[in-house]
Amino acid sequence: MSLLSDIIQIAQDSNKTWPEMLNKASFRGVPFAVYGGDSRFGRRLALHEYPGRDKPYIEDMGRSTRRIRMSGFLVTDSLVYGGGNVLAQRDALVAAVESAGPGALMHPTLGALKVSVPSEGLSVVERWDMGRYFEISIVFIESGDRVFPSITTSTGSLLDNMAAALGLSAALDFVRKVIGGVTAVINAGEGAIKFGKAIVGMVVGVIADFKVLVGRITRDVRSITSLASLLTGDFGRYANGNVSSALITSKKPKNSSATMADLIAQNTTDRAAVDVAMDTLVEAAENLDASSGQQFTDAVQGVMDALVASIADPGNAIELLESLALYTPVPVAGSGIAGAARKVAQDATSALLRRMALASIGQVVAAYVPTSYDQAITIMTKVTGLLDAEILVAGDIGDDESYNALIALRQAVVTALTTTGATLPRLETFSFRAPMNALTMANRIYRDSSRADELIQQANPIHPAFMPTTVKALAR
């Protein structure tokens, strides 16, 4: 039915005469008659001329400002637009032109526009012999919104996208080498998986060693102690973490209604989910064949997702996942084609695990909330160091997809942490002649004793009543 209506409307428009197709001109609702006009369009160009060069270089700086000049008239009781007394029409048009801010112009052919009228933009010609008739000329300048450049922190989604791209690229490189690709050492149409149980056993062995590392992470005491960072309130220096307040919705928010018992119960559930995901990965490795490559790579991703979900504090997550990003199995011994295929399978599997871990670290960085510029730069140095090591590995063995994805993720990490750190204060060393308590030191440094807990967090003293004489704390 809508298509039929569109066809009818097109047919009706095509039968209109030229005057019937024109809009009635008005500015801020004040109508006037138009008998002509001109408009200026184009691009803003910067002309660069150089000695000895015949043709200049023209730099395009964007679309130029649109300027519209309209010539018309006002007349008493027009048969076309009405308007009433011509003096009242003139006063209304002058008031519309002199009003602050942009206004709405209805152009006969261009339609509705948002414009402003510059100084002396309206010209009204009155003649004694014309009676109830005024000639007008108006200059309009296209007006846009008032927008200022600003620093934003919308890098979380970019990091997530780059991390997802790395996970996909790592999976493709693994499938290419182990399942169905042509490798330099095998030189065959099938991948290393064609050698059967020996290759599957190698993959299972790598996964078994990796399972040990995952188990250490799930049993790490920091995965429990960091739970307090999700609570709202002040629970001492050992309960703070790199978790944002609920006001920062783009980060990992605190839970304002949860109790410690709730968080411990949730952590137990999350750790059980890691065990289930790890068992799924082991089963996928044992059943790996030419048709189950995607199931295996999906299982690896499932382990990483469950592992990240089980760690409350992003700062701890980066440290704990570092061991996975550096995982390198003991080199396999063997010779011949079968030995080379086993080595290919071992290297490809360990590379897949490391790159999935790096992708998870990239996602964690998106939720990381540094407390100072120095902390942001420290984490950036650590994460980029891990990425640089894997970039060299991917480049040396010819994993082009992973290589490009790692470089893109590195750039996103640098952008995210430098942008976040740019708004944070630096750490500065403060020295005092004698020990003092945290309240006095906070008042001495910041003139704000309520920041004593912040100093305790930074200095980590034996007792807050006896702060060290040299403290590294936020400069402001």
Beta strands, then each sheet from edge to edge (+ up, - down):
strand 1: 26-27
strand 2: 30-31
strand 3: 33-40
strand 4: 43-48
strand 5: 57-63
strand 6: 67-75
strand 7: 103-107
strand 8: 111-116
strand 9: 122-126
strand 10: 133-142
strand 11: 427-431
strand 12: 470-474
sheet 1: 2+ 1- 7+ 8- 10+ 6- 3+
sheet 2: 2+ 1- 7+ 8- 10+ 9-
sheet 3: 4+ 5-
sheet 4: 11+ 12-
end
